Every structure is written in C-alpha cells, then in structure tokens.
Amino acid sequence: MRGTFLGLEIGRTGLTTAQFGLDVTGHNISNLDTEGYTRQRIVQTAYDPFSTIGKFAPVGQGLVGGGTRVKILDQIRSAFLDRRFRDEVSTHAYWETRTQSLSYVESFFDNVNEKTSINYSIAQFFGSMTEVAKDPVSGAPRTLMQTTAMDFVQQLNMIYEGLIDLQKVENRAIETKVNLINDMAEDLRDLNVAIYTFELTGMIANDLRDKRNLLLDELAKIADIEYKEYPDQFGHSMMEVKLAGSILVDHDRVNELTIAWEQNVLGPDEEPVAIPIWKSWTPDDYDPHNPEKNVLSESTISAARFDKFLKSGELKAHIDMRDGFGGTVNNVDKGIPYYIDMVNNLARSMMMEINGQHIQGWSDHPDGSKTGILFFEVQGLTYPDGTEIDFNDFVVFYDDSTPPVPMDKTAAGFDPADAAFKRFEVPDDVLYLVTAKNLTLSKEVEASAYNIAASSVEIGRPTNAGTSGDPEQLQRGNNENIKDMYELFRKTGITIFGDTRITKDIGSFDEFGTTIRFDVGTTLNSAKQLGETSRILLLAADNQRTAVAGVSLDEEMVGLVKFNHAYNGAARVITQMDDALDRLINGTGRVGL
C-alpha cells in the first residue's frame, strides 16, 4: 500500500501551483495599462515519482508522481518582433523629427500667404520701378521704390536670422540627445547588473527585463542601435549595446559620448556646431562646455565622431537638418544650410544684377547728378588684414581704348561722363561674404531716394558741350535706365557664385523665389509621406508585438477561471485524502468491537 500522506502532499502542490497561477494572472491584469509590461505565465511540470532505484522496483508496480510544481515564471515575448519594432521606431522618429523641423523652415518662406512671400517682395520691388518710370522726376515714386527695396532686404535679413536661430535650436537638441544617450547608457548598465545579480538565484528577473526593454525602445528613438544578449563563462545572461557600430554598453561598462565643436559651415561669425564624439578620444580634463579652452584637432574629431555612421533616429535628423547642404537623392540631407545658401544666392544675384544696371544711370539729386551709384551693398565687411571693404571700389569705369582700360577714379580731372562703359566687378572671395544677413541698401540710396539712377543720361549737362548753361538746353533726364532695371525682372539665365563654390543658374528672380518655396514644400511633403509610411510600418510592428507580449483581458479572465477550478479541485483532493486518513486512523483495527 502507498503512503496515504503522499496524497495530501500531491493536493498541497496543486493548491500551491493554482494559487501561484492566480497571483500571476492578477499581476498581469493589474498591469494591463503599464507601458512596457510583458505578459507573464507560469510553466508547470510534474514531480517525478518517488521510488527506489529502478532495477530493484517491483515488476509491474505502477509509479505515481508527486504532484505538480512551477518550473518557471516565463515572459511571452518575441525577440524578432522587438528588433523589428525598434528598427521601425528609429526610422519613424527620424522622419517625424525632420518633418517638424522642415515645417519651421517652410514658415519662413510663407507658402500659405502669398502677400508675405518672398515672391511678393520681389514683385513689389520691381513693380515700384514702373512707377518711377512713369514719373522719374517726382519724389513719391522714388520713395516707394526705396521703401519696397528696404522691405525686400529686411525680409531677406529676417529669413536668414530665423534660419540661423532654428539652426541653434537644432544644435542645442543635439547636445541634449547626446546627454540623454549617456543617461540611458548608465541606466542600461545598472539594469544589466541588477538582472545578472537577480538571475544568479535561478529565477528570471521579468520586471527588470521589462524596464530594460522599455529603455531600449526609448534609446532606439534617439539613434539606431544594435544589441545582443550573450552568456558569460557560467552561462548567465549579459547584454551588449552598440551605437553607430561601436560599443555603447558592454554589460557593466559604458563608453560615454561628449561634444566637440567645429566652425559653422556658414562662416566664422555664426555659432560653432556641436559634433557628437566618443569621450574616450578626449583628454581626461576635456570640458565640452568650454570650447575655446578645450580645442580638439580636426583629425581627432574626424576619428572620434560617429554621426556619419548613424542611419536613423532623432539625433540623425537633428544633425541632417543642422548641417545638410543638399546634393543627394530623396532630399534627405537638405537642411538649414541648404536653404540659407539659396537665399544667399538670391541676395548676391540681386546685388550683382541691380548694381550692374544701376551704376549705368544718373541720379537726380539736388546736389548734382551722379553716376556709378550702387543700389545695394554690404557694410562692415573687412579683408583678412582688417581693411574695410568698400563696394564702391568694385565700380569700374572703362575708357574707349582697344582693349578698354580701367579709368583712375582718383585722378585729377576724372569725369565719369567720359567713360565708355561701366561694370560692377566683385571678386569671388568678396562675393562669397555677401549673404542675406548683411545685404543692405547703399548709403547713397538709403540717404535719399533722388540718388536712384533712373536716367540714362546726366541730368543738368548741356546737350551741346560748347554752349553755355542755358536752362532750355540742359538735360532733364529720362527713364531709360530704370526701364532697363525693370527688364531684369524678366531676365533669365542669371548665374551666381554660391556657398558651395559652384556657379549656379538660378533662372529669373521670380523663378528663383518660386524655386525656393517649391523646394521647401516638396522636401517637406516628401518627409511627410515617408513619415506616414514609417508610421504605418511602426503601427503594424507594434500591433504584432503587442499581440504576443501585451496583456489580453479576455485571456486573463479565462486564466482566472482555469486556476480557480484547479484550486477548488486540489482542495477537494485534500478533503478526500483527509476522509481516507480519518477512516484509516479511527476505523482500522476496530472490527468486532
């Protein structure tokens, strides 16, 4: 006969397992809305039968097990779906961040309100020339032209400053993301150590693993990562996380990031750009918050930077927007410098074309008619030796010799009326310094609207050089030069030397204004479409992962019923065994009494 007390033990194991199942089910239900929580389940196994060594066991005797036990408390999670989700979340974060930044860029060109667009300012400026052409003598049309020119210049200045401010925001965002990656790396290290220590007991650190998985999800938004779990020499789990192909966290070690500073591609006058690098390449006393004191060589920065290996994520999006100069397919690297370069090209082309025609005409100023007057210029620029650049020096008067020879404007007796023709010739290294930020009206035009050179002939000079100054024989001027200036509005094939050191054909001024706005709009639309595609893929990946790892209330309610019935059944086993023991103890040996 089997030991009767073994039946009580079997019932007890059933009660214990059912109670444990109820606890796990309750834990799942209570974490139904907990972010990052993974559904848990118990894995049961039967106790092996209690017997003597097999070869001494009675032949034919049935062996009954010792009940049930919880073998493991498992998580329902798919590593494949986790990786797919993190790949998609990194891609979606890139396009979502890029879309937000491009939306701000688009606002500076105002593609919604036509009357505040850059095309409208150009049209107003050239339109005011027709008013001067109708009445070149009166002051009101000239003042209108002066005002519209100021409005155009101020809009260019505003767009440039706005884009620079946005670039500074991107710069700060890069610093913030680098610091956040460092914080997350330290948290991952701490979780790795905690999980490792806990699992030395033979149990699985499910809730700690949930925290680590959630942290990996958040890290994947910032940058695309690679990770793997690997066993140590004793078979215990460890984790390695890579960023841009290099190790960020190796179980309990962190390879920190820091910031290096480089000159802005837009010039030394703009804020330096923050370059994320590996801290291991810097001296021990390196302070990223003091870029003037802690200067790293270009070779060190080039070797230590990792952003060129990033493929997606918020950090990559901020870097592309801050530094992107265009030139690749899908408009991926069209960033703030690209659009600043476009408005700079517009400013340079406007200065060169308008000045080139304006210097041909003569002013109608009361102090005397003058020629060779600039309409646009830049003030405050200097040569490398510190000498201030005077754009009037680039107005060159040529004589009628063959070949033409520049005339000396400082020579005694120099008469601009004797020049055969005039040109505005700006060296490339100076033209490169002209931007939408520093373009202004010339001092003469800003001081008086009568310095606008509308006439193609000198006003006040006698028609016949041999006569006296008879008022009837004085030139009253014409509107030919201002008409020629207006024709520039229709001129096509305008080329300019840009920030990329490449001569560009910008078409006409109006076409180029439209090109800028269209380029911003199409780049933003492309980002939106790719962002929507990535959102759909992310949602699909999340749904698949949630279907496996998420808590289903219906399934848990089924589990509650199942474990409740199991508990009741085990309790009934104990009751029946108790009845059997009662009969055995109190009834055995009483026959015949």
Phi, psi and omega per residue, in radians:
M1 nan 2.406 3.079
R2 -1.201 2.728 3.047
G3 -1.190 2.144 -3.053
T4 -1.163 -0.549 -3.115
F5 -1.119 -0.344 3.096
L6 -1.106 -0.544 3.100
G7 -1.089 -0.687 3.080
L8 -1.100 -0.680 -3.140
E9 -1.144 -0.707 3.104
I10 -1.073 -0.778 3.103
G11 -1.094 -0.676 3.136
R12 -1.095 -0.739 3.136
T13 -1.115 -0.623 3.084
G14 -1.109 -0.770 3.101
L15 -1.055 -0.796 -3.101
T16 -1.088 -0.794 -3.119
T17 -1.147 -0.751 3.123
A18 -1.114 -0.720 3.101
Q19 -1.090 -0.711 3.130
F20 -1.131 -0.695 3.089
G21 -1.097 -0.698 3.077
L22 -1.112 -0.685 3.129
D23 -1.124 -0.782 -3.138
V24 -1.133 -0.729 3.106
T25 -1.083 -0.757 3.092
G26 -1.093 -0.653 3.098
H27 -1.117 -0.720 3.098
N28 -1.090 -0.805 -3.106
I29 -1.122 -0.722 -3.123
S30 -1.171 -0.368 3.123
N31 -1.848 0.464 -3.108
L32 -0.969 -0.703 -3.080
D33 -1.886 0.240 3.133
T34 -1.353 2.151 -3.118
E35 -1.138 2.274 3.091
G36 1.462 -0.043 -3.113
Y37 -1.289 2.445 3.125
T38 -1.938 2.309 -3.138
R39 -1.035 2.398 -3.135
Q40 -1.974 2.721 3.094
R41 -2.572 2.728 3.074
I42 -1.689 2.505 3.052
V43 -1.934 2.010 -3.078
Q44 -1.650 2.684 3.020
T45 -2.569 2.735 -3.116
A46 -1.522 2.564 3.004
Y47 -1.255 2.464 3.086
D48 -1.164 2.655 3.129
P49 -1.083 2.553 3.037
F50 -1.505 2.092 3.139
S51 -2.734 3.011 3.045
T52 -1.425 -3.088 3.109
I53 -1.013 2.391 -2.966
G54 -0.901 -0.716 -3.019
K55 -1.310 -0.233 3.090
F56 -1.748 -0.047 -3.120
A57 -1.241 2.501 3.118
P58 -1.026 2.390 -3.120
V59 -1.195 2.329 3.080
G60 1.490 -0.095 -3.130
Q61 -1.359 2.194 3.111
G62 -1.262 2.443 3.137
L63 -1.875 2.131 3.142
V64 -1.776 2.396 3.135
G65 -1.170 3.065 -3.099
G66 -1.780 0.314 3.128
G67 1.909 -2.639 -3.065
T68 -2.248 2.790 3.072
R69 -2.611 2.790 3.074
V70 -1.482 1.987 -3.137
K71 -1.322 -0.739 -3.083
I72 -2.730 2.600 2.982
L73 -1.771 1.803 -2.925
D74 -1.775 2.749 2.993
Q75 -1.817 2.481 3.099
I76 -1.651 1.662 -3.044
R77 -2.558 2.503 3.118
S78 -1.934 2.061 3.119
A79 -1.125 -0.606 3.121
F80 -1.114 -0.809 3.138
L81 -1.181 -0.560 3.063
D82 -1.085 -0.794 -3.130
R83 -1.153 -0.710 3.133
R84 -1.117 -0.749 3.128
F85 -1.062 -0.761 -3.091
R86 -1.226 -0.562 3.025
D87 -1.120 -0.771 -3.114
E88 -1.240 -0.639 -3.130
V89 -1.201 -0.568 3.094
S90 -1.184 -0.758 3.116
T91 -1.135 -0.777 -3.134
H92 -1.133 -0.687 3.127
A93 -1.087 -0.644 3.111
Y94 -1.080 -0.911 -3.056
W95 -1.249 -0.570 3.103
E96 -1.164 -0.769 3.117
T97 -1.143 -0.738 3.134
R98 -1.118 -0.705 3.118
T99 -1.073 -0.758 3.123
Q100 -1.065 -0.772 -3.120
S101 -1.170 -0.739 3.133
L102 -1.154 -0.515 3.082
S103 -1.107 -0.674 3.070
Y104 -1.164 -0.720 3.120
V105 -1.063 -0.757 -3.123
E106 -1.064 -0.600 -3.100
S107 -1.099 -0.453 3.138
F108 -1.278 -0.394 3.132
F109 -1.779 -0.040 3.008
D110 0.779 1.264 3.131
N111 -1.371 -0.040 -3.107
V112 -1.650 -0.905 -3.096
N113 -1.671 1.857 -3.066
E114 -1.075 -0.561 -3.059
K115 -1.335 -0.134 3.068
T116 -2.042 0.219 -3.122
S117 -1.428 2.926 3.135
I118 -1.205 -0.546 3.073
N119 -1.107 -0.672 -3.140
Y120 -1.130 -0.723 3.117
S121 -1.110 -0.712 3.108
I122 -1.110 -0.803 -3.124
A123 -1.114 -0.690 3.117
Q124 -1.127 -0.708 -3.136
F125 -1.095 -0.874 -3.135
F126 -1.250 -0.554 3.095
G127 -1.107 -0.594 3.123
S128 -1.152 -0.412 3.105
M129 -1.149 -0.578 3.127
T130 -1.168 -0.563 3.098
E131 -1.192 -0.679 3.086
V132 -1.176 -0.659 3.124
A133 -1.106 -0.598 3.115
K134 -1.204 -0.638 -3.098
D135 -2.507 1.391 -3.065
P136 -1.265 -0.151 -3.085
V137 -1.566 -0.697 -3.052
S138 -1.202 2.732 -3.107
G139 -1.465 -0.512 -3.055
A140 -1.075 -0.839 3.111
P141 -1.087 -0.631 3.120
R142 -1.161 -0.712 3.112
T143 -1.126 -0.657 3.083
L144 -1.063 -0.768 3.132
M145 -1.136 -0.703 3.106
Q146 -1.077 -0.725 -3.110
T147 -1.197 -0.786 -3.134
T148 -1.152 -0.580 3.078
A149 -1.146 -0.731 3.088
M150 -1.088 -0.712 3.136
D151 -1.093 -0.735 3.128
F152 -1.101 -0.805 3.142
V153 -1.110 -0.746 -3.131
Q154 -1.140 -0.603 3.098
Q155 -1.172 -0.721 3.062
L156 -1.051 -0.784 3.115
N157 -1.034 -0.767 -3.102
M158 -1.134 -0.753 3.133
I159 -1.080 -0.773 -3.129
Y160 -1.081 -0.875 -3.115
E161 -1.092 -0.661 3.122
G162 -1.130 -0.730 3.120
L163 -1.185 -0.641 3.088
I164 -1.132 -0.717 3.094
D165 -1.091 -0.678 3.106
L166 -1.168 -0.627 3.081
Q167 -1.119 -0.644 3.095
K168 -1.137 -0.661 3.093
V169 -1.088 -0.753 3.098
E170 -1.103 -0.663 3.117
N171 -1.067 -0.795 3.122
R172 -1.150 -0.633 3.130
A173 -1.109 -0.669 3.128
I174 -1.118 -0.764 3.096
E175 -1.043 -0.768 -3.112
T176 -1.101 -0.759 -3.125
K177 -1.140 -0.665 3.110
V178 -1.093 -0.792 3.111
N179 -1.106 -0.653 3.137
L180 -1.174 -0.674 3.082
I181 -1.083 -0.734 3.094
N182 -1.056 -0.772 3.127
D183 -1.089 -0.760 3.141
M184 -1.155 -0.652 3.116
A185 -1.093 -0.719 3.109
E186 -1.150 -0.701 3.100
D187 -1.123 -0.689 3.091
L188 -1.091 -0.731 3.101
R189 -1.048 -0.805 -3.129
D190 -1.101 -0.706 3.125
L191 -1.188 -0.666 3.091
N192 -1.026 -0.790 -3.128
V193 -1.153 -0.748 -3.131
A194 -1.113 -0.752 3.130
I195 -1.126 -0.777 -3.139
Y196 -1.053 -0.806 -3.118
T197 -1.111 -0.777 -3.119
F198 -1.112 -0.741 -3.044
E199 -1.362 -0.103 2.979
L200 -1.107 -0.383 3.131
T201 -1.340 -0.164 -3.112
G202 1.706 -0.152 3.100
M203 -1.648 2.883 3.134
I204 -1.788 2.292 -3.105
A205 -1.482 1.273 -3.030
N206 -1.054 -0.872 -3.075
D207 -1.180 -0.620 3.067
L208 -1.178 -0.648 3.095
R209 -1.154 -0.602 3.060
D210 -1.070 -0.759 3.119
K211 -1.095 -0.704 3.140
R212 -1.184 -0.721 3.107
N213 -1.110 -0.690 3.088
L214 -1.115 -0.670 3.115
L215 -1.162 -0.661 3.073
L216 -1.138 -0.640 3.062
D217 -1.045 -0.807 -3.123
E218 -1.170 -0.679 3.125
L219 -1.151 -0.629 3.138
A220 -1.137 -0.465 3.071
K221 -1.162 -0.630 -3.071
I222 -1.371 -0.704 -3.122
A223 -2.712 2.633 3.087
D224 -1.221 2.305 -3.045
I225 -2.201 2.795 2.968
E226 -2.167 2.523 -3.120
Y227 -2.652 2.763 3.077
K228 -2.750 2.613 2.992
E229 -1.737 2.392 3.126
Y230 -2.468 2.625 -3.115
P231 -1.461 2.567 3.001
D232 -1.446 -2.963 -3.070
Q233 -1.168 -0.300 3.128
F234 -1.768 0.033 3.117
G235 1.555 0.096 3.132
H236 -1.503 2.556 -2.992
S237 -1.300 2.375 3.037
M238 -2.303 2.864 -3.095
M239 -2.322 2.515 3.067
E240 -2.177 2.351 3.122
V241 -2.163 2.253 3.124
K242 -1.964 2.505 3.062
L243 -2.145 2.144 -3.141
A244 0.947 0.643 3.071
G245 1.494 -0.125 3.136
S246 -2.008 2.678 -3.060
I247 -1.231 2.184 3.033
L248 -1.681 -0.794 3.122
V249 -2.346 2.188 3.025
D250 -2.087 1.541 -3.076
H251 0.985 -1.593 -3.081
D252 -1.892 0.275 3.114
R253 -2.138 2.447 -3.119
V254 -2.096 2.283 3.015
N255 -1.719 1.756 -2.987
E256 -1.302 2.790 3.058
L257 -1.869 2.811 3.021
T258 -2.629 -3.036 -3.063
I259 -2.075 2.324 2.942
A260 -1.945 2.829 -3.061
W261 -2.121 2.361 3.102
E262 -2.216 2.726 3.083
Q263 -1.106 2.416 3.127
N264 -1.113 2.400 3.138
V265 -1.103 -0.353 3.134
L266 -1.421 -0.122 3.085
G267 2.299 2.839 -3.089
P268 -1.204 -0.288 -3.126
D269 -1.373 -0.250 -3.122
E270 -1.651 2.826 -3.086
E271 -1.057 2.359 3.094
P272 -1.028 2.697 -3.116
V273 -1.728 2.516 -3.129
A274 -1.510 2.145 3.130
I275 -1.891 2.042 3.097
P276 -1.240 2.239 -3.139
I277 -2.378 2.932 3.044
W278 -1.377 2.291 -3.083
K279 -1.123 -0.447 -3.100
S280 -1.094 -0.269 3.135
W281 -1.560 -0.054 -3.065
T282 -1.845 2.765 3.069
P283 -1.118 2.828 -3.106
D284 -1.102 -0.540 -3.097
D285 -1.681 0.284 -3.099
Y286 -1.175 2.315 3.141
D287 -2.142 1.867 -3.103
P288 -1.185 -0.265 -3.139
H289 -1.493 -0.023 3.122
N290 -2.275 1.242 -3.034
P291 -1.126 -0.436 3.140
E292 -1.249 -0.594 -3.113
K293 -1.481 -0.698 -3.076
N294 -1.830 1.589 -3.106
V295 -1.807 2.215 3.089
L296 -1.767 2.560 3.134
S297 -1.207 2.747 3.127
E298 -1.075 -0.640 -3.142
S299 -1.160 -0.672 3.108
T300 -1.142 -0.786 3.134
I301 -1.094 -0.749 -3.129
S302 -1.078 -0.687 -3.127
A303 -1.324 -0.561 -3.021
A304 -1.566 -0.354 -3.081
R305 -1.296 2.574 -3.098
F306 -2.167 -0.107 -3.037
D307 -1.098 -0.444 3.137
K308 -1.210 -0.245 3.122
F309 -1.725 -0.067 3.099
L310 -1.264 2.537 -3.123
K311 -1.971 -0.498 -3.076
S312 -2.792 -3.032 -3.135
G313 1.728 2.890 -3.101
E314 -1.092 -0.706 -3.128
L315 -1.062 -0.768 3.111
K316 -1.083 -0.706 -3.132
A317 -1.126 -0.760 3.123
H318 -1.112 -0.707 3.140
I319 -1.160 -0.761 3.130
D320 -1.099 -0.698 3.138
M321 -1.217 -0.645 -3.114
R322 -1.292 -0.637 -2.983
D323 -1.930 -0.234 -2.959
G324 -1.101 2.175 3.126
F325 -1.888 0.122 3.124
G326 1.377 3.130 3.040
G327 1.969 -0.110 3.123
T328 -2.021 3.004 -3.094
V329 -1.256 2.792 3.064
N330 1.141 0.215 3.089
N331 1.008 0.422 -3.018
V332 -1.150 -0.692 -3.060
D333 -1.845 0.465 2.985
K334 -1.422 1.860 -3.099
G335 -2.085 -2.830 -3.085
I336 -1.058 -0.785 3.104
P337 -1.018 -0.566 3.130
Y338 -1.097 -0.784 -3.107
Y339 -1.352 -0.522 3.014
I340 -1.132 -0.698 3.108
D341 -1.070 -0.651 -3.133
M342 -1.156 -0.785 3.131
V343 -1.252 -0.523 3.030
N344 -1.096 -0.743 3.107
N345 -1.086 -0.671 3.089
L346 -1.111 -0.754 3.130
A347 -1.104 -0.768 -3.126
R348 -1.149 -0.782 -3.122
S349 -1.136 -0.684 3.112
M350 -1.109 -0.757 3.137
M351 -1.107 -0.794 -3.079
M352 -1.187 -0.794 -3.078
E353 -1.256 -0.822 -3.123
I354 -1.147 -0.796 3.126
N355 -1.117 -0.689 -3.123
G356 -1.033 -0.567 3.101
Q357 -1.590 -0.650 -3.058
H358 -1.116 -0.623 -3.117
I359 -1.196 -0.244 3.113
Q360 -1.327 -0.418 -3.042
G361 -1.611 -3.127 -3.101
W362 -2.162 2.486 -3.140
S363 -1.433 2.938 3.116
D364 -2.104 0.681 -3.062
H365 -1.351 2.484 3.137
P366 -1.022 -0.487 -3.137
D367 -1.339 -0.063 3.127
G368 2.280 2.517 -3.138
S369 -1.294 2.309 -3.125
K370 -2.240 2.729 3.060
T371 -2.228 2.976 -3.106
G372 1.296 0.369 -3.117
I373 -1.478 2.310 3.063
L374 -1.337 2.530 3.024
F375 -1.645 -0.753 3.081
F376 -2.051 2.645 3.028
E377 -2.785 3.127 3.057
V378 -2.224 2.253 -3.134
Q379 -1.885 2.545 3.068
G380 1.618 -0.006 3.079
L381 -1.393 2.578 -3.127
T382 -2.310 2.706 2.998
Y383 -1.333 2.927 3.128
P384 -0.953 -0.500 -3.137
D385 -1.454 0.019 3.107
G386 1.675 -0.113 3.131
T387 -1.248 2.342 -3.121
E388 -1.236 2.439 3.122
I389 -1.486 2.141 3.092
D390 -1.874 1.956 -3.079
F391 -1.188 -0.277 3.048
N392 -1.139 -0.407 3.115
D393 -1.164 -0.334 -3.092
F394 -1.588 0.007 3.015
V395 -1.494 1.917 -3.026
V396 -1.917 2.206 3.088
F397 -1.698 2.255 3.134
Y398 -1.942 2.517 3.061
D399 -1.485 -3.045 -3.054
D400 -1.728 0.315 3.132
S401 -1.311 2.965 3.124
T402 -2.120 1.992 -0.083
P403 -1.287 2.806 -3.115
P404 -1.044 2.499 -3.138
V405 -2.075 2.337 3.096
P406 -1.040 2.438 3.129
M407 -1.567 2.592 3.123
D408 -1.481 1.891 -3.081
K409 -1.227 -0.299 -3.114
T410 -1.651 -0.073 -3.103
A411 -1.260 2.603 3.100
A412 -1.126 2.409 3.125
G413 1.389 0.138 3.122
F414 -1.124 2.226 3.132
D415 -2.172 1.962 -3.115
P416 -1.049 -0.386 3.124
A417 -1.215 -0.293 -3.141
D418 -1.434 -0.162 -3.087
A419 -1.221 2.446 3.091
A420 -1.297 -0.652 3.089
F421 -2.844 2.925 -3.100
K422 -2.296 2.598 3.093
R423 -2.417 2.645 3.047
F424 -1.845 1.836 -3.000
E425 -2.055 1.817 -3.098
V426 -1.867 2.179 3.091
P427 -1.057 2.613 -3.099
D428 -1.026 -0.681 -3.092
D429 -1.196 -0.428 3.060
V430 -1.466 -0.731 3.137
L431 -1.043 -0.588 3.120
Y432 -1.085 -0.427 -3.130
L433 -1.419 -0.237 3.134
V434 -1.383 2.210 -3.139
T435 -2.347 2.982 3.051
A436 -1.161 -0.260 3.130
K437 -1.349 -0.668 -2.974
N438 -1.934 0.014 3.110
L439 -1.173 2.323 3.121
T440 -2.440 2.951 2.939
L441 -1.204 2.664 3.085
S442 -1.169 2.780 -3.134
K443 -1.032 -0.689 -3.097
E444 -1.163 -0.846 -3.112
V445 -1.191 -0.650 3.114
E446 -1.169 -0.571 -3.127
A447 -1.294 -0.620 -3.097
S448 -2.689 2.312 3.087
A449 -1.195 -0.310 3.121
Y450 -1.320 -0.117 3.040
N451 -1.484 -0.011 3.005
I452 -1.191 2.136 -3.024
A453 -1.514 1.475 -3.101
A454 -1.486 -0.450 -3.033
S455 -1.610 2.571 3.083
S456 -1.577 -0.112 3.116
V457 -2.196 2.740 -3.138
E458 -1.194 2.339 -3.123
I459 -1.589 2.180 3.120
G460 1.798 -0.235 3.114
R461 -1.436 2.384 3.124
P462 -1.043 2.547 3.105
T463 -1.154 -0.532 3.126
N464 -2.021 1.983 -3.060
A465 -1.040 -0.339 -3.103
G466 -1.534 -0.072 -3.105
T467 -1.677 2.987 3.080
S468 -1.394 -3.102 -3.115
G469 -1.475 0.849 3.092
D470 -1.089 2.145 -3.087
P471 -0.953 -0.545 -3.118
E472 -1.223 -0.371 -3.118
Q473 -1.795 0.158 3.099
L474 -1.451 2.533 3.076
Q475 -1.255 2.218 3.059
R476 -1.666 0.076 3.093
G477 1.470 -3.141 3.107
N478 -2.610 -2.934 -3.133
N479 -2.058 0.319 -3.020
E480 -1.155 -0.714 -3.094
N481 -1.219 -0.663 3.129
I482 -1.202 -0.550 3.056
K483 -1.170 -0.680 3.091
D484 -1.164 -0.597 3.074
M485 -1.147 -0.698 3.127
Y486 -1.131 -0.571 3.131
E487 -1.084 -0.372 3.095
L488 -1.101 -0.397 3.116
F489 -1.123 -0.531 -3.134
R490 -1.674 -0.128 -3.083
K491 -1.150 2.393 3.092
T492 -2.045 2.974 3.128
G493 1.284 0.418 3.109
I494 -1.247 2.261 3.123
T495 -2.082 2.670 -3.115
I496 -2.614 2.700 3.133
F497 -1.559 2.021 -3.019
G498 -1.731 -3.133 -3.138
D499 -1.087 -0.439 -3.139
T500 -1.467 0.140 3.103
R501 1.100 0.497 3.113
I502 -2.191 2.317 3.100
T503 -1.230 2.229 -3.059
K504 -2.037 2.488 3.017
D505 -1.628 1.999 -3.064
I506 -1.809 0.092 -3.132
G507 1.291 -2.265 3.050
S508 -1.784 2.943 -3.137
F509 -1.085 -0.803 -3.134
D510 -1.139 -0.710 3.102
E511 -1.086 -0.695 -3.104
F512 -1.215 -0.677 3.053
G513 -1.042 -0.729 3.091
T514 -1.151 -0.678 3.136
T515 -1.056 -0.752 3.135
I516 -1.063 -0.856 -3.106
R517 -1.141 -0.723 3.137
F518 -1.145 -0.692 -3.134
D519 -1.100 -0.786 3.112
V520 -1.067 -0.790 -3.100
G521 -1.114 -0.781 -3.121
T522 -1.212 -0.643 3.104
T523 -1.133 -0.740 3.099
L524 -1.131 -0.748 -3.136
N525 -1.105 -0.691 3.091
S526 -1.074 -0.751 3.119
A527 -1.113 -0.684 3.130
K528 -1.123 -0.759 -3.128
Q529 -1.128 -0.798 3.119
L530 -1.153 -0.614 3.080
G531 -1.128 -0.692 3.114
E532 -1.179 -0.704 3.095
T533 -1.079 -0.788 3.133
S534 -1.153 -0.569 3.108
R535 -1.132 -0.710 3.133
I536 -1.149 -0.763 3.118
L537 -1.129 -0.683 3.104
L538 -1.120 -0.752 3.137
L539 -1.090 -0.709 3.117
A540 -1.126 -0.755 3.125
A541 -1.132 -0.687 3.141
D542 -1.175 -0.703 3.130
N543 -1.119 -0.724 3.123
Q544 -1.138 -0.729 3.137
R545 -1.184 -0.708 -3.139
T546 -1.167 -0.606 3.118
A547 -1.073 -0.511 3.135
V548 -1.581 -0.862 -2.969
A549 -1.690 -0.294 -3.075
G550 -1.361 2.817 -3.141
V551 -1.497 2.189 3.059
S552 -1.819 2.087 -3.096
L553 -1.093 -0.638 3.125
D554 -1.096 -0.792 -3.141
E555 -1.123 -0.697 -3.124
E556 -1.185 -0.596 3.093
M557 -1.171 -0.642 3.042
V558 -1.090 -0.721 3.098
G559 -1.084 -0.678 3.104
L560 -1.052 -0.793 -3.142
V561 -1.122 -0.766 -3.100
K562 -1.071 -0.861 -3.097
F563 -1.245 -0.475 3.083
N564 -1.176 -0.764 3.095
H565 -1.137 -0.690 3.122
A566 -1.107 -0.695 3.118
Y567 -1.109 -0.796 3.136
N568 -1.095 -0.693 -3.141
G569 -1.138 -0.741 3.125
A570 -1.128 -0.668 3.105
A571 -1.119 -0.638 3.127
R572 -1.180 -0.615 3.082
V573 -1.053 -0.782 -3.133
I574 -1.111 -0.684 3.122
T575 -1.084 -0.768 -3.128
Q576 -1.171 -0.682 3.093
M577 -1.144 -0.605 3.097
D578 -1.141 -0.719 3.079
D579 -1.094 -0.714 -3.136
A580 -1.125 -0.741 3.125
L581 -1.149 -0.674 3.118
D582 -1.067 -0.755 3.109
R583 -1.151 -0.686 -3.103
L584 -1.173 -0.752 -3.044
I585 -1.383 -0.753 -3.012
N586 -1.651 -0.269 -3.079
G587 -1.931 -0.372 -3.087
T588 -1.256 2.399 3.093
G589 1.463 0.108 -3.116
R590 -1.837 0.281 -3.136
V591 -1.159 2.305 3.110
G592 1.503 -0.106 3.123
L593 -1.422 nan nan
